Amino acid sequence: MKNLAFFSPLLLLAGISQAQFRYLPVAPQVGQAVSFTYSPQGTPLATDSLIEARFVRYGAPAVMSLSQPRGLTLVRQGRDYVGQLTIPNNNVSGMLLLFRNPQQTRRVDLNRGMLYAVPVCDEKGCPLPHALGGQASVFTRSHFLYESDARPDPSRVVQLYELELAEHPDLRPLYWSDYLAALVKQQKPGYGPKVDAGIRSYLASRPKPTVAELTTAAQLYESMGDFTKANALRERQKTADPAGSMAQKDRSMAVRNQTDWTQKKTLYQAFAKEFPTSSYLPALSVMMTDGYYKNNDIRG
């Protein structure tokens, strides 16, 4: 294989090490086979004679559930190792690889925690959307690094999200919460006001925030310990979805806290009729069954 480098500044920022990892074609498209060469010199695997690749696909946040790690046997050629993988036909913006000793799986080359990337390109040779944000999703939405007893670098994750959003600002609705959660984990001085501004800005940009968006925003505030703002968003959830989980939770607590047995029965029966599939109903039913016995209401 020729030692060709992909000189796109975007991909170089993605942390690809041309010294250790080269691949062809340099701008792979969906469905294509990619041949690669791995040179372990100067890595933690420099003295190993048995090396395998481990790879995972990545794409938009919603498809990360498809990202199941797979192993790949390599063939040694002199001091290098060569292999081949095929880009899936859909739901993929790139592949991330690590290299390890298959007999001592904690002996691993993670490319300084960045892994080795093969971004997928369009017919013009431009990286697809999610080429960088998808890498961050591997770190935040999968357990790929944890297999090697490693942890993602919060600053690297933030950088990947920022690069993706700079290239594709239209993808903000898909990444806003993951990016803000990464800022919280990064714990960089001044992150609190920045995350707060990010939450308020995003919600303000939505004509009518969904319950899921309000829930996510509340969770972000909770992760920062700002329970006042989190609770305010929980109240907005009830207004946005009067029959939703938050409203059901309040109604179920009203049943639990009612001390008058007759009123308690009335509240419970109304709850069971209105929310027959509620996740709160089974526990309430157990509590009510116990109450019937305690109140000698055997017929009930």
N, C-alpha and C positions, 0 to 999 in steps of 0.2 A: 504494500500500500504506500502511495506517495504521502509525504509529510506535508499535507495541505492544511492551511490555517483558515479559519472563518474569521475575516477581519471586521465583521459588523460590530461597531461600538456597543450596540445593544447587547449582543451576545457575549462580548468580552466582559461587560459589566455583570453578566450573569455568572461569572466565575469559572468559565471553562478554562482548564489548564491545557494549552496546546503541547506543552512538554511531555505530559503524561498520557494525554488522550487525544487521538485524532480519528476522524471518521469521514466516510464517503458514502453517498454524495454529501457535499458540504451544506446543501440546502434541501434536506430530505422532505418529501411530501407524504401525505397519507398513503398507506398501502405499499410503500417502497421498502426494500430491504436495505439496511444500513450496515456496512462493514466497518469495523473499528479496530484500532490498535491501542493497546495499553502498555505503557512502559513503566515498570515499578521502580526504576532507579530514582533515588531521592525521596521515596515514600516509605511508610511503615512496612511495606511488603517487599522492600528491596532485597531481602535475603531469603524470601520464600520461593520454593520451587513449584508449589502447587497453588494456583490462584483461580478463582471463579468470579464471574460478574453476577451482581444481583441488581435487578432493575424494576422500575415501577412506571406506569404511564401516568400522565397528568393532563388536566384540561380545566374546564370551568368548575367552580366549586360544587355545583350540583352533581357532577359526574365523578367526583372523587371516590365514591363508593366502589367504583370499578377498579380502583388502583390497588390491586392485590399483588404483592411482590412475587417475583419469579426469579429462579436461578438460571444461569446460562454458562455452559461449559466453554472454556477457552482453550485454544491450541497454542502451544508455545512455539515461537519462531525466534531462535537465537535468544536474545535478552528480552524480547517482547512477547506479548500475548495477543492473539487476534480472536475475534468473534464476530457474530452477526446477529442482528435482531431485526424484526419486521415491524414497521409502524402500523398500528391498527387502522382500519378504514374509516372510523368515525369516533367522535367524542374524545379526541386526543389533540393536544397542542405541543406535546413533547414527551421525552422519556428522561428519567433520572437514574443514574447508575452509581453503585459503589463497587468496590473490589475487596475481596477477602480470601483468607485461607479457608477452604471448605472443611478442613479437619480441625481448625482452631478458629471458630467464627468470630472471636473477639479480636483477632488480628485482622485489621480492616483499614482500608484507605478511603476516607470520606472527603478527600480534597479539601482539607481544613474546614470540614463541616458544611461545605457548599454542595457536595456531591458533584458528579459529572453529568452535564446536561446535553441532550440532543433535542434542541427545539425543532418543531415541525414548521415548514414554510409553505407559502402558497406558490402558485405557478410562476410568480415573478421573483421568487427567492426571498420574500419578506416573511419574517416570523409571524405566525398566526396570533390572533388575540389569545391571551392567557399563557403565552410563552414564558412570561416571567411570574405573573400572579399565580399560575398553576404550580410553579416550583414552591412558592410560599405555601400553597395549599397542601403540598406533600408534607411540609414541616408542621402544619397546624391541623390538618384534617386526616392525617394518616399516622400509622405507627412505624413507618419505614425506618426512621432513624433509631427508634427504640429497640428494634431487633438487634442492633449493634451496641446496645447499652449507651447510646449517645443521646444528646439533647440538642434541639435547634438553637442557634444563636439568635436571640430576639432582635438584635440590631440588623442582622442579615435579612430576617423575615420582613421587618419594616421596610428595608431598602427595596426588596423585591416588589412589595405592594406599591410603593411609591413610583418605581420605574414603570410598572404596568399601568397605573392610573395616569401617569404622565403621557404614555403612549396612547392609551385608550380611555380617556375620561368618561366616555359613554358607559363604561363597565362599572362605574361607581356603585349603582344599586346592587351589584353582585358582590362587591368587595368592601363596602363601607364598614360593616360591623367587624369583619375579620381584621381589617387594617387597624381600626380603633382598638380592638382587643389586643393586637400585637403591640400597640403603643403602651397599653396598660402593663403588659408583661415586660416590655423593655425597661420600664421604670426610669426613663430619662428625666432629669429635672425639668419641671414645667409641663409634664405630660397631662396632669389633671385638667387644667384649663383648655388644653388643646383637644383632649377627648371630649370634654363638655361642649366646646364649640362645634366639634365635628358631629356630635349627636344632634344638637339643636339645628345646625345647618342642614343636615340630611332630612330630618323630619319636616323642617320648614319647606324643603324642596318637593315634598310629596303632597299632592292635592288632598289626599285622604290616606294617611298612614294605615297600613294593615295591622291587624292584631299581632301578627308575627313580628313586624317591625317594632311595634311598641314594646312587645315582650323582650326582644333583643336589646333595645335601648335601655330598658329597665335593668336587664342583667348586666349591661356595661356599667351603669351607675352603681349597682351593687358590688361589682368587682372592685370599684374604687372606694367603696365604703360610704357612698353618698345615698343613704337610704331615703332621705326626704324626697329627692328627685325621682328615685326609683318608685317609691310609693305613689307619687303623683302620676307617673306613667301607668302604674297598675290601675289607678282609677280611670284613666282614659281608656284602658282596655275594656273596662266594663261598659262604658258608653258606646264604644265602637262595636262591641259584640255582647249585647245584654244576655244572651243565652250561652256565652262562652265559658271557658274554664274558670276564669276569675270570678264571674258572677255565680257560677255553681259552687265554688269554694265558699263564698260568703253565705250563700243559702244553706250549705251543709253545716257551716259553723253556727248558723242561727238555730238549726235543729239541735245540734249538740249542746248549745248553751241554754236552751229553754228548760226551765226547771219545773214548770207546770206540765204534768203528764198529759192532760187532755190537749193542751195547746201543742205539746211536742208531737203527739200523734197526728194532729192536723197538719202541722208543718211538714212532717215526714211524708205523709200521704200525698201532699201537694207536690213535694219535691220528686217523689217517685213517679208521679203521673207526668210531670213536666219534663223530667230528665231521665227517662227509663234506661238510657245507655250510659249514664254518667259514671266516670271512674270513681266518684265519691260514694256512689250508691251502695256497693257491697259492704263497705265498712259501716255505713249508717244502718244498714239492715241488721248487721250483727249487733250493733249497739241497741237497736230498737227491740230485737228479740230478747236480749237480756233485760231490757226495761219492762217488757210485758211480764216476765216472770217475777221480777222484783216488786212490781205493783199488783201482783196476784191477778193479772188480767189474762187468765189462761185461755179464755175464749178468743181474745184478740191475738 
